[in-house]
Amino acid sequence: MPKSKIFKIAELSKSFDETVILDDVSFDINRGEILAITGRSGAGKSTLLKMLGGLIGANSGDIDFDGESILPYADHLVPGHEEIKYMAQDFKLLHRRTVLENLTEALLAFNDSFTEEKVQQLTKIFRLQTILDYSVEQLSGGEKQRLSMARAMATEPQVLLLDEPFTQLDQLNRSTLFDALRAANQELSTTIVFITHQTDEIFQLADRVGVLVKMNLKQIDTPEKVFLQPNNLETAELFGKINVFNEQLLDAFHIDSKKGLIGLRPYHLKIRTKSQKNSLKASVLSCKFMGGYYQVVCELEKNLKWTVHSEHAHKAGEQIFLSFEKSHLIEMNG
């Protein structure tokens, strides 16, 4: 059964003064999914997120939310939509109040029994049970982030929009927040859209990822599909290092590129001590231990440097051969 769409974005464009931020952006968001939006700094990610929340307007195009247009922005007396919660990186909390008081305040419009039930649910989802009596000033950054999200979810909005929610958190707090957001998505059927620069956040949390490149959404698919089959070089580079073939190498290995560029991920190259089929002679420039592997930077020919992952360390100046399987080649637009 096809998934229903909670957002339908059509031909959306936005400019500030004469600077184009987004140009002709069109895509859908599935109800109940977790969608990541990524792209280089200045790609328009935050602008797009605020437009989805009805917080800023568009120059042209439309955003259909659950069957109704949330544009034009100027028609709204108060920006935003009651079923869509937007969260920036700052925490909107009541200071000199406890965690429990912060949650209760967010539920003032409801009766006592609903408030009590909802507080219990939110404290469980966002891992706040042991700190209910703590004041905001006593909380860590991760605890403040989880409390802020719990407050945003108190009225059960259909959509939660998060602008780089993990930036200020250490690995342990990020992992805890990943679990909390998955629980909110599953238990409350909340559609979550978040902005990120980090590939591990995409792989650990997102059902799909949309990639903004040069003012437009160039690709939207599962993280696996976008990583393995990026449709352009910038998308490929957002997901990690990629080695690009020059014309001489394409000719040498009889490789035909219909899109224009051919690349290989560093872990798809193998270091050999002698030449063999589909191998390239190289000289080691540097070798750096990265935890689970060594990152070896090599020079294949003048001004052409590639990166390969190795289980073993290699010395600068060492002569090696890099072998690969043609099945691992990635075809991309420039």
LOBAMAR-520225 format. One line per field, with one value per residue (C-alpha): x, y, z. Coordinates in nm, 3 decimals. Last residue first. Layout:
! LOBAMAR-520225
x = [X|...]
y = [Y|...]
z = [Z|...]
END
This chain:
! LOBAMAR-520225
x = [2.931|2.679|2.761|2.852|2.988|3.229|3.201|3.115|3.442|3.632|3.937|4.315|4.554|4.924|5.198|5.527|5.618|5.719|5.538|5.515|5.212|5.006|4.784|4.411|4.387|4.143|4.230|4.247|4.337|4.559|4.591|4.811|5.098|5.016|4.865|4.952|4.835|4.658|4.627|4.361|4.437|4.143|3.913|4.047|4.149|4.528|4.680|4.907|5.062|5.198|5.206|5.303|5.065|5.043|4.684|4.518|4.236|4.408|4.730|5.037|5.241|5.236|4.860|4.640|4.268|4.021|3.650|3.711|3.819|3.489|3.528|3.423|3.314|3.197|3.015|2.668|2.720|3.066|3.251|3.539|3.803|4.051|4.318|4.060|3.886|4.226|4.337|4.005|4.033|3.874|3.724|3.804|3.521|3.545|3.230|2.853|2.850|3.106|2.860|2.592|2.838|2.941|2.591|2.332|2.453|2.402|2.552|2.505|2.171|2.036|2.148|2.016|1.674|1.568|1.564|1.800|1.870|1.659|1.742|1.929|2.272|2.249|1.995|1.996|1.685|1.727|1.488|1.402|1.639|1.781|2.109|2.215|2.128|2.285|2.600|2.615|2.647|2.551|2.197|1.849|1.551|1.201|0.995|0.644|0.497|0.309|0.301|0.449|0.668|0.798|0.826|1.018|1.250|1.303|1.390|1.634|1.818|1.821|1.995|2.251|2.317|2.359|2.623|2.806|2.831|2.564|2.587|2.504|2.234|1.916|2.037|1.708|1.428|1.076|0.822|0.500|0.159|0.158|0.078|0.015|0.310|0.546|0.714|0.750|0.914|1.147|1.261|1.304|1.522|1.739|1.770|1.878|2.141|2.279|2.302|2.033|2.079|1.968|1.642|1.554|1.567|1.256|1.168|1.526|1.494|1.198|1.335|1.424|1.245|0.990|0.939|0.908|0.669|0.435|0.423|0.364|0.084|-0.097|-0.074|-0.188|-0.478|-0.595|-0.552|-0.751|-0.584|-0.500|-0.218|-0.022|0.303|0.305|0.299|0.611|0.809|0.683|0.797|1.144|1.168|1.139|1.404|1.405|1.107|1.247|1.279|1.614|1.815|1.896|1.567|1.252|0.947|0.624|0.358|-0.003|-0.073|0.064|0.313|0.307|0.031|-0.208|-0.165|-0.254|0.100|0.241|0.066|0.091|-0.001|-0.208|-0.451|-0.474|-0.250|0.003|0.025|0.322|0.299|0.515|0.638|0.817|0.772|0.680|0.842|0.722|0.477|0.657|0.752|0.885|1.098|1.248|1.321|1.498|1.699|1.818|1.890|2.224|2.416|2.629|2.643|2.350|2.128|1.759|1.670|1.323|1.171|0.844|0.495|0.314|0.539|0.701|0.667|0.905|0.938|1.194|1.185|1.469|1.569|1.795|1.810|1.978|1.818|1.647|1.599|1.476|1.254|1.118|0.885|0.779|0.547|0.583|0.333|0.341|0.150|0.166|0.005|0.227|0.150|0.000]
y = [1.692|1.416|1.083|0.720|0.523|0.237|-0.060|-0.313|-0.218|-0.390|-0.211|-0.235|0.027|-0.047|0.063|0.254|0.379|0.747|0.815|0.496|0.268|0.157|-0.150|-0.221|0.026|0.289|0.467|0.834|0.960|1.242|1.352|1.661|1.469|1.100|0.845|1.032|0.857|0.952|0.660|0.669|0.387|0.189|0.136|0.429|0.684|0.630|0.865|0.783|1.037|1.076|0.712|0.666|0.506|0.253|0.173|-0.167|-0.307|-0.643|-0.681|-0.477|-0.559|-0.483|-0.437|-0.182|-0.239|0.028|0.000|0.154|0.483|0.526|0.518|0.775|0.817|1.149|1.255|1.104|0.845|0.750|0.491|0.305|0.151|0.118|0.340|0.573|0.640|0.682|0.944|1.129|1.176|0.933|1.078|0.948|0.996|1.113|1.114|1.148|1.516|1.435|1.207|1.476|1.729|1.485|1.421|1.141|0.965|0.589|0.411|0.692|0.816|0.459|0.366|0.689|0.617|0.863|1.233|1.383|1.721|1.942|2.281|2.597|2.475|2.134|2.037|1.666|1.493|1.193|0.907|0.682|0.886|0.801|0.612|0.665|1.036|1.107|0.921|1.137|1.460|1.794|1.782|1.927|1.740|1.646|1.430|1.297|1.198|0.869|0.921|0.586|0.526|0.876|0.967|0.644|0.710|1.063|0.935|0.673|0.931|1.163|0.900|0.843|1.215|1.236|0.960|1.107|1.460|1.719|2.072|1.988|1.726|1.925|2.073|2.258|2.023|2.023|1.809|1.723|1.592|1.793|1.599|1.891|1.792|1.727|2.069|2.036|1.694|1.843|2.115|1.856|1.642|1.940|2.053|1.703|1.696|2.035|1.928|2.025|2.198|2.541|2.392|2.291|1.922|1.762|1.564|1.442|1.063|1.022|1.243|0.980|1.151|0.875|0.798|1.162|1.220|0.933|1.018|1.386|1.287|1.078|1.350|1.619|1.406|1.352|1.716|1.865|2.024|2.384|2.402|2.127|2.314|2.441|2.083|1.995|2.292|2.235|1.873|1.972|2.221|2.598|2.868|2.908|2.816|2.654|2.749|2.585|2.735|2.519|2.598|2.391|2.409|2.243|2.175|2.094|2.445|2.605|2.890|3.267|3.445|3.661|3.428|3.559|3.690|3.334|3.246|2.956|2.681|2.515|2.251|1.876|1.754|2.029|2.160|2.388|2.598|2.775|3.131|3.400|3.195|3.294|3.251|3.077|2.839|2.540|2.402|2.749|2.743|2.408|2.534|2.842|2.627|2.404|2.680|2.556|2.813|2.550|2.238|2.003|1.785|1.736|1.429|1.274|1.061|0.918|0.926|1.071|1.078|1.402|1.503|1.689|2.003|2.285|2.538|2.757|2.806|3.078|3.324|3.650|3.961|4.077|3.747|3.490|3.184|2.931|2.634|2.450|2.214|2.081|1.812|1.744|1.477|1.225|0.885|0.578|0.340|0.000]
z = [-1.250|-1.306|-1.148|-1.214|-0.919|-0.991|-0.752|-1.024|-1.195|-0.916|-0.782|-0.744|-0.610|-0.660|-0.421|-0.413|-0.065|-0.056|0.272|0.476|0.494|0.793|0.767|0.744|0.457|0.338|0.014|-0.083|-0.429|-0.552|-0.915|-0.950|-1.115|-1.135|-0.902|-0.581|-0.269|0.056|0.298|0.569|0.811|0.950|1.248|1.446|1.183|1.172|0.915|0.619|0.385|0.032|-0.077|-0.442|-0.690|-0.972|-1.063|-1.080|-1.290|-1.347|-1.149|-1.058|-0.748|-0.376|-0.358|-0.179|-0.227|-0.334|-0.251|0.094|-0.064|-0.257|-0.634|-0.894|-1.255|-1.400|-1.718|-1.705|-1.981|-1.853|-2.059|-1.895|-2.119|-1.831|-1.986|-2.142|-1.812|-1.646|-1.900|-1.877|-1.499|-1.256|-0.935|-0.586|-0.336|0.025|0.229|0.212|0.121|-0.151|-0.334|-0.325|-0.469|-0.744|-0.878|-0.890|-0.579|-0.619|-0.318|-0.068|-0.204|-0.225|0.127|0.279|0.122|-0.146|-0.230|-0.488|-0.644|-0.417|-0.562|-0.464|-0.581|-0.416|-0.149|-0.071|0.067|0.294|0.362|0.656|0.869|1.213|1.221|0.860|0.853|1.191|1.081|0.767|0.963|0.808|0.947|0.913|1.055|0.941|1.176|1.110|1.445|1.476|1.856|1.957|1.649|1.572|1.939|2.004|1.710|1.843|2.189|2.059|1.847|2.152|2.362|2.084|2.058|2.435|2.428|2.127|2.267|2.189|2.050|1.688|1.751|1.676|1.344|1.276|1.384|1.238|1.427|1.242|1.347|1.666|1.986|2.226|2.446|2.152|2.168|2.544|2.501|2.241|2.483|2.758|2.530|2.434|2.794|2.897|2.621|2.722|3.084|3.334|3.670|3.544|3.417|3.771|3.860|4.012|3.698|3.659|3.688|3.454|3.172|2.911|2.618|2.557|2.927|3.031|2.742|2.834|3.204|3.126|2.884|3.142|3.408|3.164|3.043|3.402|3.496|3.208|2.906|2.808|3.064|2.886|2.807|3.165|3.291|3.095|3.223|3.576|3.564|3.441|3.725|3.697|3.745|3.367|3.153|2.839|2.473|2.394|2.108|1.806|1.633|1.683|1.455|1.561|1.296|1.388|1.521|1.205|1.185|1.156|1.354|1.147|0.852|0.504|0.450|0.445|0.123|0.182|0.426|0.155|0.276|0.218|0.496|0.431|0.074|0.020|-0.294|-0.549|-0.578|-0.381|-0.066|0.288|0.625|0.941|0.774|0.922|0.581|0.498|0.811|0.706|0.355|0.489|0.728|0.442|0.189|0.053|0.259|0.431|0.216|0.190|0.407|0.480|0.685|0.672|0.946|0.818|0.972|0.670|0.368|0.257|-0.107|-0.340|-0.555|-0.529|-0.815|-0.689|-0.327|-0.184|-0.475|-0.370|-0.518|-0.198|-0.016|-0.266|-0.232|-0.482|-0.438|-0.753|-0.561|-0.207|-0.107|0.265|0.463|0.180|0.220|0.186|-0.099|0.000]
END
